[in-house]
Amino acid sequence: MDFLQPSTWEDALAAKAAHPDAVPIAGGTDVMVELNFDKRRPPALLDLTRVAPLADWGSDGDMLRVGAGVSYRRIIEEMGAVLPGLAMASRTVGSPQIRNRGTVGGNLGSASPAGDAHPPLLAADAVVEVASLRGFRRVPVGEFFTGPKRSVLAPDELIAAFLVRPGGAQQFAKIGTRNAMVIAVCSFALSLDPVRRTVGTGIGSAAPTPVRAGAAADFLAAELPWESRGPLEETVAAEFGRLVAGAASPIDDVRGTAAYRRHALSVLARRTLAWAWKGLP
């Protein structure tokens, strides 16, 4: 196995173009597990830890552009106030050691249906920036995932960053067989934007890819008392939960049954709605 270690973004893109089968590695929290269990044996690893721009983040118009190499720990510590949903999800990832190394860019690259960062990115209507020697493009996160652990990335492309519009009230909740170091049985993220009066949703670990609950979001956006900020109607919360559960297409596996996942998503949807509405700025 070859080990490629570029120090600039241009060299990284050139290495990926020359070695399209090379697997990018940053935190290594997914890649190294697969190597250790002999589930993957790529011809080359492309180490991106020395590519400094991938660890940068800042404003890009009315959005935040976060480099693919920014760790979960930094998202929690540096962006918790502006991207609270993603920060909440980041706190549920692994252990402190894993959060110190793991990255959202790596989570996107793995494209797992159970990726913890994916629901809040869907709820916030994020955009994924990918690049190659041919140029760069920005892909809405809802179009990024194409199947279990598959994405729109071409063989010569790398994830450069993701862009998220801050603001509103965001929440994330996750069900697991224990409180830490566990793959989600299911997860749900919610975003409420009182300015545009829109609702964003994201479901994890309950379909072949991370998905949105579009009908639930449309229903809630039309029913919320945006103007008065009055109390939530129980019937509205219950219907929202029902629609979220209906948007999932889970399976039975060792972590839980499809029926349990649907029930849990309904509960998570109602809880996150209550929390987000209470915390609306």
Accessible surface in RSA format (square Angstrom, percent):
REM  Atomic radii and reference values for relative SASA: ProtOr
REM  Chains: A
REM  Algorithm: Lee & Richards
REM  Probe-radius: 1.40
REM  Slices: 20
REM RES _ NUM      All-atoms   Total-Side   Main-Chain    Non-polar    All polar
REM                ABS   REL    ABS   REL    ABS   REL    ABS   REL    ABS   REL
RES MET A   1   113.18  58.6  31.85  21.1  81.33 193.7  27.55  23.4  85.63 113.5
RES ASP A   2    84.49  59.2  80.08  79.7   4.41  10.4  12.72  29.9  71.77  71.6
RES PHE A   3   120.29  60.2  91.96  57.0  28.33  73.7  91.96  55.8  28.33  81.1
RES LEU A   4    35.86  20.0  33.02  23.6   2.84   7.1  35.86  25.2   0.00   0.0
RES GLN A   5    74.71  41.8  46.51  34.0  28.21  67.2  11.40  24.3  63.31  48.0
RES PRO A   6    14.43  10.5   4.08   3.7  10.35  37.6  13.91  11.5   0.52   3.2
RES SER A   7    68.81  58.1  55.48  74.0  13.33  30.7  30.54  65.0  38.28  53.6
RES THR A   8    57.29  40.8  54.90  55.7   2.40   5.7  54.86  73.7   2.44   3.7
RES TRP A   9    43.31  17.4  41.89  20.3   1.42   3.3  29.26  15.6  14.04  22.8
RES GLU A  10   117.66  67.6 115.39  87.3   2.27   5.4  63.62 123.1  54.04  44.1
RES ASP A  11    73.21  51.3  69.81  69.5   3.40   8.0  12.50  29.4  60.72  60.6
RES ALA A  12     0.00   0.0   0.00   0.0   0.00   0.0   0.00   0.0   0.00   0.0
RES LEU A  13    15.06   8.4  15.04  10.8   0.01   0.0  15.04  10.6   0.01   0.0
RES ALA A  14    43.94  40.4  39.99  61.7   3.95   9.0  40.30  56.7   3.64   9.6
RES ALA A  15    19.29  17.7  12.65  19.5   6.64  15.1  18.78  26.4   0.51   1.4
RES LYS A  16    14.93   7.3  14.93   9.2   0.00   0.0   3.48   3.1  11.45  12.2
RES ALA A  17    39.90  36.7  19.75  30.5  20.15  45.8  20.37  28.7  19.53  51.7
RES ALA A  18    72.93  67.1  39.62  61.1  33.31  75.8  50.42  71.0  22.51  59.6
RES HIS A  19    71.78  39.2  67.39  46.8   4.39  11.2  39.01  40.2  32.77  38.1
RES PRO A  20    59.92  43.7  52.99  48.3   6.93  25.2  52.99  43.7   6.93  43.1
RES ASP A  21   101.00  70.7  88.66  88.2  12.34  29.2  18.63  43.8  82.37  82.2
RES ALA A  22     2.03   1.9   0.00   0.0   2.03   4.6   0.00   0.0   2.03   5.4
RES VAL A  23    19.38  12.8  18.74  17.0   0.64   1.5  19.38  16.8   0.00   0.0
RES PRO A  24    50.22  36.6  41.94  38.2   8.27  30.1  42.11  34.8   8.10  50.4
RES ILE A  25    21.76  12.4  18.85  14.0   2.91   7.0  21.54  15.5   0.22   0.6
RES ALA A  26    26.82  24.7  17.68  27.3   9.13  20.8  18.84  26.5   7.97  21.1
RES GLY A  27    19.00  23.4   0.00   N/A  19.00  23.4   1.93   5.3  17.07  38.2
RES GLY A  28    10.12  12.5   0.00   N/A  10.12  12.5   3.14   8.6   6.99  15.6
RES THR A  29    48.42  34.4  30.93  31.4  17.48  41.7  21.09  28.3  27.33  41.3
RES ASP A  30    61.04  42.8  56.74  56.5   4.29  10.1  17.53  41.3  43.50  43.4
RES VAL A  31    17.69  11.6  17.55  15.9   0.15   0.4  17.60  15.3   0.09   0.2
RES MET A  32    80.49  41.7  80.49  53.3   0.00   0.0  73.95  62.9   6.54   8.7
RES VAL A  33    77.14  50.8  76.86  69.6   0.28   0.7  77.14  67.0   0.00   0.0
RES GLU A  34    36.73  21.1  36.69  27.8   0.04   0.1  11.96  23.1  24.78  20.2
RES LEU A  35    16.36   9.1  11.90   8.5   4.46  11.2  12.15   8.5   4.21  11.3
RES ASN A  36   113.76  78.5  77.14  74.5  36.63  88.2  23.47  56.5  90.30  87.3
RES PHE A  37   143.80  71.9 121.81  75.4  21.99  57.2 126.85  76.9  16.94  48.5
RES ASP A  38   104.02  72.9  81.81  81.4  22.21  52.5  27.19  64.0  76.83  76.6
RES LYS A  39   165.08  80.5 126.65  77.7  38.43  91.5  76.42  68.8  88.65  94.4
RES ARG A  40    94.65  39.7  87.37  44.5   7.28  17.3  20.87  28.5  73.78  44.7
RES ARG A  41   150.34  63.1 121.19  61.8  29.15  69.4  67.92  92.8  82.42  50.0
RES PRO A  42    10.90   7.9   2.85   2.6   8.05  29.3   8.64   7.1   2.25  14.0
RES PRO A  43    83.04  60.5  66.90  61.0  16.14  58.7  78.29  64.6   4.76  29.6
RES ALA A  44     3.64   3.3   3.64   5.6   0.00   0.0   3.64   5.1   0.00   0.0
RES LEU A  45    14.25   7.9  14.25  10.2   0.00   0.0  14.25  10.0   0.00   0.0
RES LEU A  46     0.00   0.0   0.00   0.0   0.00   0.0   0.00   0.0   0.00   0.0
RES ASP A  47    10.17   7.1  10.17  10.1   0.00   0.0   1.89   4.4   8.28   8.3
RES LEU A  48    18.35  10.2  14.29  10.2   4.05  10.2  14.30  10.0   4.05  10.9
RES THR A  49    72.61  51.6  36.26  36.8  36.34  86.6  34.22  46.0  38.39  58.0
RES ARG A  50   146.30  61.4 128.45  65.5  17.85  42.5  35.47  48.5 110.83  67.2
RES VAL A  51     3.24   2.1   0.01   0.0   3.23   7.8   0.01   0.0   3.23   8.8
RES ALA A  52    71.28  65.5  62.00  95.7   9.28  21.1  69.95  98.5   1.33   3.5
RES PRO A  53    70.64  51.5  66.84  60.9   3.80  13.8  67.15  55.4   3.49  21.7
RES LEU A  54    10.78   6.0  10.56   7.6   0.22   0.5  10.78   7.6   0.00   0.0
RES ALA A  55    41.29  38.0  39.19  60.5   2.10   4.8  39.19  55.2   2.10   5.6
RES ASP A  56    85.90  60.2  82.58  82.2   3.32   7.8  27.44  64.6  58.46  58.3
RES TRP A  57    84.83  34.0  54.58  26.4  30.25  71.0  52.78  28.1  32.05  52.0
RES GLY A  58    29.77  36.7   0.00   N/A  29.77  36.7  26.98  74.0   2.79   6.3
RES SER A  59    98.93  83.6  63.80  85.1  35.13  80.9  30.59  65.1  68.34  95.7
RES ASP A  60    51.36  36.0  41.46  41.3   9.91  23.4   8.92  21.0  42.44  42.3
RES GLY A  61    76.46  94.3   0.00   N/A  76.46  94.3  44.78 122.9  31.67  70.9
RES ASP A  62    98.41  68.9  76.88  76.5  21.53  50.9  50.33 118.5  48.08  47.9
RES MET A  63    27.08  14.0  25.01  16.5   2.07   4.9   4.50   3.8  22.58  29.9
RES LEU A  64    16.67   9.3  16.67  11.9   0.00   0.0  16.67  11.7   0.00   0.0
RES ARG A  65    67.56  28.4  66.67  34.0   0.89   2.1  18.78  25.7  48.78  29.6
RES VAL A  66     0.00   0.0   0.00   0.0   0.00   0.0   0.00   0.0   0.00   0.0
RES GLY A  67     0.79   1.0   0.00   N/A   0.79   1.0   0.09   0.2   0.70   1.6
RES ALA A  68     9.33   8.6   7.41  11.4   1.92   4.4   7.72  10.9   1.61   4.3
RES GLY A  69    24.25  29.9   0.00   N/A  24.25  29.9   9.17  25.2  15.07  33.8
RES VAL A  70     1.18   0.8   0.26   0.2   0.92   2.2   0.31   0.3   0.87   2.4
RES SER A  71    10.18   8.6   9.60  12.8   0.58   1.3   9.03  19.2   1.14   1.6
RES TYR A  72     8.43   3.9   8.43   4.8   0.00   0.0   3.50   2.6   4.93   6.1
RES ARG A  73    92.64  38.9  92.29  47.0   0.35   0.8  35.30  48.2  57.34  34.8
RES ARG A  74    51.94  21.8  51.94  26.5   0.00   0.0  20.19  27.6  31.75  19.2
RES ILE A  75     0.01   0.0   0.01   0.0   0.00   0.0   0.01   0.0   0.00   0.0
RES ILE A  76    33.64  19.1  27.07  20.2   6.57  15.8  27.07  19.5   6.57  17.8
RES GLU A  77   116.88  67.1  78.28  59.2  38.60  91.9  38.03  73.6  78.85  64.4
RES GLU A  78    77.77  44.6  51.63  39.1  26.14  62.2  33.30  64.4  44.47  36.3
RES MET A  79     0.38   0.2   0.01   0.0   0.37   0.9   0.37   0.3   0.01   0.0
RES GLY A  80    17.40  21.5   0.00   N/A  17.40  21.5   8.27  22.7   9.13  20.5
RES ALA A  81   103.55  95.2  63.67  98.2  39.88  90.7  74.72 105.2  28.83  76.4
RES VAL A  82    60.82  40.0  56.38  51.0   4.44  10.7  60.23  52.3   0.59   1.6
RES LEU A  83     1.51   0.8   1.51   1.1   0.00   0.0   1.51   1.1   0.00   0.0
RES PRO A  84    33.86  24.7  32.48  29.6   1.38   5.0  33.86  28.0   0.00   0.0
RES GLY A  85     1.68   2.1   0.00   N/A   1.68   2.1   1.68   4.6   0.00   0.0
RES LEU A  86     6.56   3.7   5.83   4.2   0.72   1.8   5.83   4.1   0.72   1.9
RES ALA A  87     0.42   0.4   0.42   0.7   0.00   0.0   0.42   0.6   0.00   0.0
RES MET A  88    51.23  26.5  47.21  31.2   4.02   9.6  44.64  37.9   6.60   8.7
RES ALA A  89     0.51   0.5   0.51   0.8   0.00   0.0   0.51   0.7   0.00   0.0
RES SER A  90     0.90   0.8   0.17   0.2   0.73   1.7   0.62   1.3   0.28   0.4
RES ARG A  91   124.62  52.3 109.88  56.0  14.74  35.1  51.08  69.8  73.54  44.6
RES THR A  92    42.61  30.3  33.30  33.8   9.31  22.2  39.92  53.6   2.69   4.1
RES VAL A  93    17.44  11.5  17.15  15.5   0.29   0.7  17.44  15.2   0.00   0.0
RES GLY A  94    14.83  18.3   0.00   N/A  14.83  18.3   6.42  17.6   8.41  18.8
RES SER A  95    21.55  18.2  19.30  25.8   2.25   5.2  17.16  36.5   4.39   6.1
RES PRO A  96    92.33  67.3  85.23  77.7   7.10  25.8  87.73  72.4   4.60  28.6
RES GLN A  97   131.98  73.8 124.56  91.0   7.42  17.7  66.03 140.5  65.95  50.0
RES ILE A  98    51.07  29.1  49.43  36.8   1.64   4.0  51.07  36.8   0.00   0.0
RES ARG A  99    46.59  19.6  46.59  23.8   0.00   0.0   2.07   2.8  44.52  27.0
RES ASN A 100    71.79  49.5  61.09  59.0  10.70  25.8   8.57  20.6  63.21  61.1
RES ARG A 101   131.29  55.1 124.15  63.3   7.14  17.0  44.54  60.9  86.75  52.6
RES GLY A 102     0.78   1.0   0.00   N/A   0.78   1.0   0.78   2.1   0.00   0.0
RES THR A 103     9.46   6.7   4.71   4.8   4.75  11.3   3.93   5.3   5.53   8.4
RES VAL A 104     0.53   0.3   0.48   0.4   0.05   0.1   0.48   0.4   0.05   0.1
RES GLY A 105     5.63   6.9   0.00   N/A   5.63   6.9   2.80   7.7   2.84   6.4
RES GLY A 106    36.29  44.8   0.00   N/A  36.29  44.8  32.02  87.9   4.27   9.6
RES ASN A 107    19.58  13.5  17.11  16.5   2.47   5.9   0.82   2.0  18.76  18.1
RES LEU A 108     0.02   0.0   0.02   0.0   0.00   0.0   0.02   0.0   0.00   0.0
RES GLY A 109    37.75  46.5   0.00   N/A  37.75  46.5  16.58  45.5  21.16  47.4
RES SER A 110    31.19  26.4  17.44  23.3  13.75  31.7  17.85  38.0  13.34  18.7
RES ALA A 111     0.89   0.8   0.69   1.1   0.19   0.4   0.69   1.0   0.19   0.5
RES SER A 112    24.18  20.4  24.18  32.3   0.00   0.0  12.46  26.5  11.72  16.4
RES PRO A 113    26.78  19.5  26.72  24.4   0.06   0.2  26.72  22.1   0.06   0.4
RES ALA A 114    16.59  15.3  10.10  15.6   6.50  14.8  10.90  15.4   5.69  15.1
RES GLY A 115     5.02   6.2   0.00   N/A   5.02   6.2   4.95  13.6   0.07   0.2
RES ASP A 116    18.66  13.1  16.47  16.4   2.20   5.2   0.99   2.3  17.68  17.6
RES ALA A 117     1.47   1.3   0.57   0.9   0.90   2.0   1.40   2.0   0.07   0.2
RES HIS A 118     0.00   0.0   0.00   0.0   0.00   0.0   0.00   0.0   0.00   0.0
RES PRO A 119     0.03   0.0   0.03   0.0   0.00   0.0   0.03   0.0   0.00   0.0
RES PRO A 120     7.79   5.7   3.08   2.8   4.71  17.1   4.42   3.7   3.36  20.9
RES LEU A 121     1.55   0.9   1.54   1.1   0.00   0.0   1.55   1.1   0.00   0.0
RES LEU A 122     3.51   2.0   2.70   1.9   0.81   2.0   2.70   1.9   0.81   2.2
RES ALA A 123     8.13   7.5   2.28   3.5   5.85  13.3   2.28   3.2   5.85  15.5
RES ALA A 124    15.57  14.3   5.89   9.1   9.69  22.0  10.86  15.3   4.71  12.5
RES ASP A 125    74.74  52.4  70.82  70.5   3.92   9.3  16.21  38.1  58.53  58.4
RES ALA A 126     0.37   0.3   0.00   0.0   0.37   0.8   0.00   0.0   0.37   1.0
RES VAL A 127    31.73  20.9  31.73  28.7   0.00   0.0  31.73  27.6   0.00   0.0
RES VAL A 128     0.00   0.0   0.00   0.0   0.00   0.0   0.00   0.0   0.00   0.0
RES GLU A 129    14.34   8.2  14.34  10.8   0.00   0.0   0.07   0.1  14.26  11.6
RES VAL A 130     0.00   0.0   0.00   0.0   0.00   0.0   0.00   0.0   0.00   0.0
RES ALA A 131     6.11   5.6   6.09   9.4   0.03   0.1   6.11   8.6   0.00   0.0
RES SER A 132     5.69   4.8   1.11   1.5   4.58  10.6   0.00   0.0   5.69   8.0
RES LEU A 133   109.61  61.0  76.81  55.0  32.79  82.4  79.55  55.9  30.05  80.9
RES ARG A 134   166.77  70.0 124.21  63.3  42.56 101.3  80.14 109.5  86.63  52.5
RES GLY A 135    40.23  49.6   0.00   N/A  40.23  49.6  37.11 101.8   3.12   7.0
RES PHE A 136   132.73  66.4 105.07  65.1  27.66  72.0 107.26  65.0  25.46  72.9
RES ARG A 137    96.71  40.6  91.38  46.6   5.33  12.7  56.10  76.7  40.61  24.6
RES ARG A 138   103.22  43.3  75.17  38.3  28.05  66.8  30.53  41.7  72.69  44.1
RES VAL A 139    10.83   7.1   9.93   9.0   0.91   2.2  10.83   9.4   0.00   0.0
RES PRO A 140    56.53  41.2  56.53  51.5   0.00   0.0  56.53  46.7   0.00   0.0
RES VAL A 141     0.08   0.1   0.00   0.0   0.08   0.2   0.00   0.0   0.08   0.2
RES GLY A 142    37.91  46.8   0.00   N/A  37.91  46.8   8.50  23.3  29.41  65.9
RES GLU A 143   112.57  64.6 100.37  75.9  12.20  29.0  44.07  85.2  68.50  55.9
RES PHE A 144     0.00   0.0   0.00   0.0   0.00   0.0   0.00   0.0   0.00   0.0
RES PHE A 145    18.70   9.4   3.08   1.9  15.63  40.7   3.08   1.9  15.63  44.7
RES THR A 146    75.88  54.0  45.21  45.8  30.66  73.1  47.26  63.5  28.62  43.3
RES GLY A 147     3.64   4.5   0.00   N/A   3.64   4.5   3.40   9.3   0.24   0.5
RES PRO A 148    67.69  49.3  60.24  54.9   7.44  27.1  60.24  49.7   7.44  46.3
RES LYS A 149   128.30  62.6 106.14  65.1  22.16  52.8  64.03  57.6  64.27  68.5
RES ARG A 150   137.31  57.7 132.29  67.4   5.01  11.9  60.42  82.6  76.89  46.6
RES SER A 151    27.70  23.4   6.38   8.5  21.33  49.1   0.17   0.4  27.53  38.6
RES VAL A 152    44.43  29.2  27.28  24.7  17.15  41.3  34.76  30.2   9.67  26.2
RES LEU A 153    49.96  27.8  28.71  20.5  21.24  53.4  28.71  20.2  21.24  57.2
RES ALA A 154    29.14  26.8  21.48  33.2   7.66  17.4  26.19  36.9   2.96   7.8
RES PRO A 155    94.21  68.7  84.29  76.8   9.92  36.0  94.04  77.6   0.17   1.0
RES ASP A 156    28.61  20.0  28.52  28.4   0.09   0.2  15.00  35.3  13.61  13.6
RES GLU A 157     8.10   4.7   5.12   3.9   2.98   7.1   0.00   0.0   8.10   6.6
RES LEU A 158     2.88   1.6   1.85   1.3   1.04   2.6   2.88   2.0   0.00   0.0
RES ILE A 159    15.18   8.6   8.78   6.5   6.40  15.4   8.78   6.3   6.40  17.4
RES ALA A 160     4.66   4.3   3.56   5.5   1.09   2.5   3.56   5.0   1.09   2.9
RES ALA A 161     0.04   0.0   0.00   0.0   0.04   0.1   0.04   0.1   0.00   0.0
RES PHE A 162     1.10   0.6   1.10   0.7   0.00   0.0   1.10   0.7   0.00   0.0
RES LEU A 163     2.58   1.4   2.58   1.8   0.00   0.0   2.58   1.8   0.00   0.0
RES VAL A 164     3.37   2.2   3.37   3.1   0.00   0.0   3.37   2.9   0.00   0.0
RES ARG A 165    76.21  32.0  69.04  35.2   7.17  17.1  25.54  34.9  50.67  30.7
RES PRO A 166    46.91  34.2  31.73  28.9  15.18  55.2  31.91  26.3  15.00  93.2
RES GLY A 167    46.96  57.9   0.00   N/A  46.96  57.9  37.58 103.1   9.38  21.0
RES GLY A 168    25.43  31.4   0.00   N/A  25.43  31.4   0.16   0.4  25.27  56.6
RES ALA A 169     7.40   6.8   3.30   5.1   4.10   9.3   7.40  10.4   0.00   0.0
RES GLN A 170    15.38   8.6  10.13   7.4   5.26  12.5   4.36   9.3  11.02   8.4
RES GLN A 171    30.08  16.8  29.59  21.6   0.49   1.2   0.00   0.0  30.08  22.8
RES PHE A 172    12.33   6.2   1.27   0.8  11.06  28.8   1.27   0.8  11.06  31.7
RES ALA A 173    13.51  12.4   7.55  11.7   5.96  13.6  13.51  19.0   0.00   0.0
RES LYS A 174    40.42  19.7  11.32   6.9  29.09  69.3  10.48   9.4  29.93  31.9
RES ILE A 175    39.18  22.3  38.79  28.9   0.40   1.0  39.18  28.2   0.00   0.0
RES GLY A 176    28.84  35.6   0.00   N/A  28.84  35.6   1.05   2.9  27.78  62.2
RES THR A 177    95.86  68.2  57.75  58.5  38.11  90.8  52.96  71.1  42.90  64.9
RES ARG A 178   150.68  63.3 134.39  68.5  16.29  38.8  59.38  81.2  91.30  55.3
RES ASN A 179   159.86 110.2 125.23 121.0  34.62  83.4  35.15  84.6 124.71 120.5
RES ALA A 180    49.00  45.1  44.51  68.7   4.49  10.2  45.80  64.5   3.20   8.5
RES MET A 181    94.77  49.1  78.14  51.7  16.63  39.6  83.88  71.3  10.89  14.4
RES VAL A 182    31.33  20.6  12.70  11.5  18.63  44.9  19.96  17.3  11.37  30.8
RES ILE A 183   102.32  58.2  95.14  70.9   7.18  17.3 100.15  72.1   2.17   5.9
RES ALA A 184     0.71   0.7   0.01   0.0   0.70   1.6   0.01   0.0   0.70   1.8
RES VAL A 185     3.55   2.3   3.55   3.2   0.00   0.0   3.55   3.1   0.00   0.0
RES CYS A 186     0.00   0.0   0.00   0.0   0.00   0.0   0.00   0.0   0.00   0.0
RES SER A 187     0.47   0.4   0.47   0.6   0.00   0.0   0.00   0.0   0.47   0.7
RES PHE A 188     0.00   0.0   0.00   0.0   0.00   0.0   0.00   0.0   0.00   0.0
RES ALA A 189     0.81   0.7   0.81   1.3   0.00   0.0   0.81   1.1   0.00   0.0
RES LEU A 190     1.13   0.6   0.00   0.0   1.13   2.8   0.00   0.0   1.13   3.0
RES SER A 191    13.99  11.8  13.41  17.9   0.59   1.4   1.40   3.0  12.59  17.6
RES LEU A 192     0.07   0.0   0.00   0.0   0.07   0.2   0.00   0.0   0.07   0.2
RES ASP A 193    27.26  19.1  27.13  27.0   0.13   0.3   9.25  21.8  18.01  18.0
RES PRO A 194    21.62  15.8  10.76   9.8  10.86  39.5  10.90   9.0  10.72  66.6
RES VAL A 195   135.41  89.1 106.84  96.7  28.57  68.8 113.05  98.2  22.36  60.7
RES ARG A 196   129.58  54.4 104.95  53.5  24.63  58.6  59.47  81.3  70.11  42.5
RES ARG A 197   112.05  47.0 103.17  52.6   8.88  21.1  31.47  43.0  80.58  48.8
RES THR A 198    57.19  40.7  56.16  56.9   1.03   2.4  51.62  69.3   5.57   8.4
RES VAL A 199    18.21  12.0   0.00   0.0  18.21  43.9   1.00   0.9  17.21  46.7
RES GLY A 200    14.75  18.2   0.00   N/A  14.75  18.2  12.06  33.1   2.69   6.0
RES THR A 201     1.54   1.1   0.83   0.8   0.71   1.7   0.00   0.0   1.54   2.3
RES GLY A 202     0.00   0.0   0.00   N/A   0.00   0.0   0.00   0.0   0.00   0.0
RES ILE A 203     0.92   0.5   0.23   0.2   0.68   1.6   0.23   0.2   0.68   1.9
RES GLY A 204     0.30   0.4   0.00   N/A   0.30   0.4   0.30   0.8   0.00   0.0
RES SER A 205    10.05   8.5   1.49   2.0   8.56  19.7   4.97  10.6   5.08   7.1
RES ALA A 206     2.33   2.1   0.00   0.0   2.33   5.3   1.69   2.4   0.64   1.7
RES ALA A 207    14.25  13.1   2.32   3.6  11.94  27.2   5.60   7.9   8.66  22.9
RES PRO A 208    77.71  56.6  69.87  63.7   7.83  28.5  77.28  63.8   0.43   2.7
RES THR A 209    24.42  17.4  23.42  23.7   1.00   2.4   8.82  11.8  15.60  23.6
RES PRO A 210     6.97   5.1   0.23   0.2   6.75  24.5   0.23   0.2   6.75  41.9
RES VAL A 211    38.14  25.1  34.24  31.0   3.90   9.4  38.14  33.1   0.00   0.0
RES ARG A 212    88.75  37.3  72.09  36.7  16.66  39.7  37.23  50.9  51.52  31.2
RES ALA A 213     0.14   0.1   0.04   0.1   0.10   0.2   0.14   0.2   0.00   0.0
RES GLY A 214    40.82  50.3   0.00   N/A  40.82  50.3  33.41  91.7   7.41  16.6
RES ALA A 215    69.11  63.5  53.05  81.9  16.05  36.5  58.79  82.8  10.32  27.3
RES ALA A 216     0.44   0.4   0.00   0.0   0.44   1.0   0.00   0.0   0.44   1.2
RES ALA A 217    10.51   9.7   9.88  15.2   0.63   1.4  10.13  14.3   0.38   1.0
RES ASP A 218   105.71  74.0  97.18  96.7   8.54  20.2  30.58  72.0  75.13  74.9
RES PHE A 219    52.70  26.4  43.40  26.9   9.29  24.2  51.89  31.5   0.81   2.3
RES LEU A 220     0.00   0.0   0.00   0.0   0.00   0.0   0.00   0.0   0.00   0.0
RES ALA A 221    26.84  24.7  18.41  28.4   8.43  19.2  18.66  26.3   8.18  21.7
RES ALA A 222    85.92  79.0  45.95  70.9  39.97  90.9  56.96  80.2  28.95  76.7
RES GLU A 223    86.15  49.5  67.53  51.1  18.61  44.3   4.28   8.3  81.86  66.8
RES LEU A 224     9.45   5.3   0.15   0.1   9.30  23.4   0.23   0.2   9.22  24.8
RES PRO A 225    43.19  31.5  30.70  28.0  12.48  45.4  43.19  35.7   0.00   0.0
RES TRP A 226    18.81   7.5  10.86   5.3   7.95  18.7  10.86   5.8   7.95  12.9
RES GLU A 227   143.51  82.4 119.40  90.3  24.11  57.4  61.01 118.0  82.50  67.4
RES SER A 228    84.38  71.3  51.94  69.3  32.43  74.7  52.61 112.0  31.77  44.5
RES ARG A 229   106.65  44.8  85.34  43.5  21.31  50.7  39.91  54.5  66.74  40.4
RES GLY A 230    16.40  20.2   0.00   N/A  16.40  20.2  16.27  44.6   0.14   0.3
RES PRO A 231   123.83  90.2 106.71  97.3  17.12  62.2 116.59  96.3   7.24  45.0
RES LEU A 232    44.35  24.7  19.72  14.1  24.64  61.9  19.91  14.0  24.45  65.8
RES GLU A 233   113.91  65.4 110.16  83.3   3.75   8.9  34.71  67.1  79.19  64.7
RES GLU A 234   125.55  72.1 117.80  89.1   7.75  18.5  66.81 129.2  58.73  48.0
RES THR A 235   104.82  74.6  96.87  98.2   7.95  18.9  84.69 113.8  20.14  30.4
RES VAL A 236    16.29  10.7  15.73  14.2   0.56   1.3  16.26  14.1   0.02   0.1
RES ALA A 237    10.82   9.9  10.82  16.7   0.00   0.0  10.82  15.2   0.00   0.0
RES ALA A 238    44.75  41.1  39.43  60.8   5.32  12.1  39.96  56.3   4.79  12.7
RES GLU A 239    52.33  30.0  49.77  37.7   2.55   6.1  19.59  37.9  32.74  26.7
RES PHE A 240     0.00   0.0   0.00   0.0   0.00   0.0   0.00   0.0   0.00   0.0
RES GLY A 241     0.00   0.0   0.00   N/A   0.00   0.0   0.00   0.0   0.00   0.0
RES ARG A 242   142.31  59.8 135.97  69.3   6.35  15.1  69.72  95.3  72.59  44.0
RES LEU A 243    37.78  21.0  32.59  23.3   5.19  13.0  33.65  23.6   4.13  11.1
RES VAL A 244     0.00   0.0   0.00   0.0   0.00   0.0   0.00   0.0   0.00   0.0
RES ALA A 245    13.05  12.0  13.02  20.1   0.03   0.1  13.05  18.4   0.00   0.0
RES GLY A 246    61.65  76.0   0.00   N/A  61.65  76.0  33.81  92.8  27.84  62.3
RES ALA A 247    41.03  37.7  11.69  18.0  29.34  66.7  22.79  32.1  18.24  48.3
RES ALA A 248     8.41   7.7   0.00   0.0   8.41  19.1   0.00   0.0   8.41  22.3
RES SER A 249    58.21  49.2  51.46  68.7   6.75  15.6  43.27  92.2  14.94  20.9
RES PRO A 250    14.29  10.4   0.00   0.0  14.29  51.9   1.81   1.5  12.48  77.6
RES ILE A 251   118.12  67.2 113.46  84.5   4.65  11.2 117.55  84.6   0.57   1.5
RES ASP A 252   102.71  71.9  79.21  78.8  23.51  55.6  28.76  67.7  73.95  73.8
RES ASP A 253    54.84  38.4  27.14  27.0  27.69  65.5  31.49  74.1  23.35  23.3
RES VAL A 254   152.93 100.6 113.13 102.4  39.80  95.9 122.06 106.1  30.87  83.7
RES ARG A 255    66.70  28.0  54.13  27.6  12.56  29.9  19.57  26.7  47.13  28.6
RES GLY A 256    15.16  18.7   0.00   N/A  15.16  18.7  14.71  40.4   0.46   1.0
RES THR A 257    71.10  50.6  70.81  71.8   0.29   0.7  64.77  87.0   6.33   9.6
RES ALA A 258    17.26  15.9  17.26  26.6   0.00   0.0  17.26  24.3   0.00   0.0
RES ALA A 259    73.68  67.7  62.69  96.7  10.99  25.0  66.66  93.9   7.02  18.6
RES TYR A 260    99.17  46.3  93.16  53.0   6.00  15.6  72.84  54.7  26.32  32.4
RES ARG A 261     3.71   1.6   3.71   1.9   0.00   0.0   1.48   2.0   2.24   1.4
RES ARG A 262    97.98  41.1  97.52  49.7   0.45   1.1  33.44  45.7  64.54  39.1
RES HIS A 263   115.35  63.0 108.07  75.1   7.28  18.6  71.55  73.7  43.80  51.0
RES ALA A 264     3.27   3.0   1.37   2.1   1.90   4.3   3.27   4.6   0.00   0.0
RES LEU A 265     0.00   0.0   0.00   0.0   0.00   0.0   0.00   0.0   0.00   0.0
RES SER A 266    16.61  14.0  16.61  22.2   0.00   0.0   8.91  19.0   7.70  10.8
RES VAL A 267    28.67  18.9  28.64  25.9   0.02   0.1  28.64  24.9   0.02   0.1
RES LEU A 268     4.13   2.3   4.13   3.0   0.00   0.0   4.13   2.9   0.00   0.0
RES ALA A 269     0.00   0.0   0.00   0.0   0.00   0.0   0.00   0.0   0.00   0.0
RES ARG A 270    80.30  33.7  76.35  38.9   3.95   9.4  14.14  19.3  66.17  40.1
RES ARG A 271   126.35  53.0 122.38  62.4   3.97   9.4  28.34  38.7  98.01  59.4
RES THR A 272     0.00   0.0   0.00   0.0   0.00   0.0   0.00   0.0   0.00   0.0
RES LEU A 273     0.16   0.1   0.16   0.1   0.00   0.0   0.16   0.1   0.00   0.0
RES ALA A 274    50.24  46.2  43.57  67.2   6.67  15.2  44.62  62.8   5.62  14.9
RES TRP A 275   120.13  48.2 113.18  54.8   6.95  16.3  88.42  47.1  31.70  51.4
RES ALA A 276     1.07   1.0   0.00   0.0   1.07   2.4   1.07   1.5   0.00   0.0
RES TRP A 277    26.07  10.5  17.65   8.5   8.43  19.8  14.04   7.5  12.03  19.5
RES LYS A 278   187.95  91.7 154.71  94.9  33.24  79.1 106.01  95.4  81.94  87.3
RES GLY A 279    53.28  65.7   0.00   N/A  53.28  65.7  33.14  90.9  20.14  45.1
RES LEU A 280    21.14  11.8   2.09   1.5  19.06  47.9   2.09   1.5  19.06  51.3
RES PRO A 281   102.18  74.5  59.03  53.8  43.15 156.8  96.82  79.9   5.37  33.3
END  Absolute sums over single chains surface
CHAIN  1 A    12754.3       9865.1       2889.2       7263.0       5491.3
END  Absolute sums over all chains
TOTAL         12754.3       9865.1       2889.2       7263.0       5491.3
